[in-house]
Amino acid sequence: MSAADFLFAPEVQKLLMVAYAAPGQPFSSSELAKRSKLDPDDAGRTLEHLVGSGILKRNKPKAGEAETISVDRTFIFHDELRNIALKSFAAAEPVRAMLRSRFKDSVMRAFILQEDKDGTLELLVVHGQLMPDESAMKAACQKLSKNIHRHLKMHVISSAKFNSLTPRDSLASKLAAPGALEIIALGDTKAQPPVEKVGLLQSAKKKLATLARPSA
């Protein structure tokens, strides 16, 4: 098995999804198997590979306590690997799938703004003509949060507000940060842009232009 095949094996992804969601938290082998919904034997074999590769580490147990495993932040490719996980199986893919399946008629664009040190994801959703149902969005986020073992902080704004963001807005500065990631782009869903309202001045000019036309 190549390094790439090993990294993206389903068992590896499931275990790293749990571990990277709480990088400072130690887990027992049984807890990791349970949270990742893996067979204990499959989890045990995969953990051996991850520890042997330096991605995870074993922590010396205290008296009377079981051995625990946690993310090894000294691993030379720790930051790169965590970014790959964030941009794929550990966050971007499940969030994208949820929004495109449940809110394809309302969500026009979506971004992962940042991930804090505790693994909380801050998301920005831009809606079009239709606004996502608030209770449905909350329920979907709670279910997803449980599945990917991460807290989600969601901002939902209209496309008009998104287009009017200035560099002084906190959302704009987060969008401009190197770690921000667009997970749904324009055209990825069936969401329609809002109908533009014709201003009073434009409406008056249109009416005058119509009246000024010579009659047949």
Residue pairs with C-beta under 8 A, 6 or more apart in sequence:
1 9
6 12
6 49
6 53
7 81
7 84
8 89
9 46
11 36
11 38
11 42
11 43
11 45
11 46
12 46
12 49
12 50
13 85
13 89
13 90
14 36
14 37
14 38
15 32
15 36
15 38
15 43
15 46
15 47
15 50
16 50
16 55
16 81
16 85
16 89
16 90
17 36
17 85
17 89
17 90
17 148
17 149
18 27
18 32
18 35
18 36
18 149
19 27
19 32
19 56
19 69
19 70
19 71
20 71
20 82
20 85
20 86
20 90
20 119
21 90
21 119
21 148
21 149
21 150
22 118
22 119
22 149
23 70
23 71
23 73
23 82
23 117
23 119
24 70
24 71
24 117
24 118
25 70
26 59
26 68
26 69
26 70
27 35
27 68
27 69
27 70
28 66
28 67
28 68
28 69
29 40
29 43
29 44
29 47
29 67
29 69
30 40
32 43
32 47
32 69
33 39
33 40
33 43
33 44
35 149
36 43
38 46
47 56
47 69
50 56
51 57
51 58
51 69
54 72
54 75
54 76
55 71
55 72
55 75
55 78
55 81
56 69
56 70
56 71
56 72
57 69
57 70
57 71
57 72
58 67
58 68
58 69
59 67
59 68
59 69
59 70
60 67
61 67
61 68
71 78
72 78
75 81
83 179
85 91
86 92
86 112
86 115
86 181
87 181
90 148
90 150
91 112
91 115
91 121
91 148
91 150
92 112
92 181
92 183
94 144
94 147
94 148
95 110
95 112
95 121
95 123
95 144
95 152
95 183
96 110
96 183
96 184
98 140
98 144
99 107
99 110
99 125
99 183
99 184
99 189
100 107
100 184
100 188
100 189
102 136
102 140
103 125
103 132
103 136
103 137
103 140
103 189
104 189
104 190
104 191
105 130
105 189
105 190
105 191
106 127
106 128
106 130
106 131
106 132
106 191
107 125
107 126
107 127
107 128
107 132
107 184
107 189
107 191
108 126
108 127
108 128
108 159
108 184
108 186
108 189
108 191
108 193
109 125
109 126
109 159
109 162
109 182
109 184
109 185
109 186
110 123
110 124
110 125
110 126
110 182
110 183
110 184
111 123
111 124
111 175
111 180
111 181
111 182
111 183
112 121
112 122
112 123
112 180
112 181
112 183
113 122
113 123
113 124
113 155
113 171
113 174
113 175
113 177
113 180
114 121
114 122
114 174
114 177
114 179
114 180
115 121
115 122
115 179
116 122
118 151
119 149
119 150
119 151
120 150
120 151
120 152
120 153
121 150
121 151
121 152
121 153
122 153
122 155
122 174
123 152
123 153
123 154
123 155
124 154
124 155
124 157
124 171
124 174
124 175
125 132
125 137
125 154
125 155
125 156
125 157
126 157
126 158
126 159
126 162
127 156
127 157
127 158
127 159
127 191
128 159
128 191
128 192
128 193
128 194
129 191
129 192
129 193
129 194
129 195
130 191
130 192
131 156
131 158
132 156
137 154
137 156
141 152
141 154
144 152
145 151
145 152
155 171
157 171
158 194
159 193
159 194
160 194
165 171
165 172
165 175
166 172
167 173
167 176
174 180
198 206
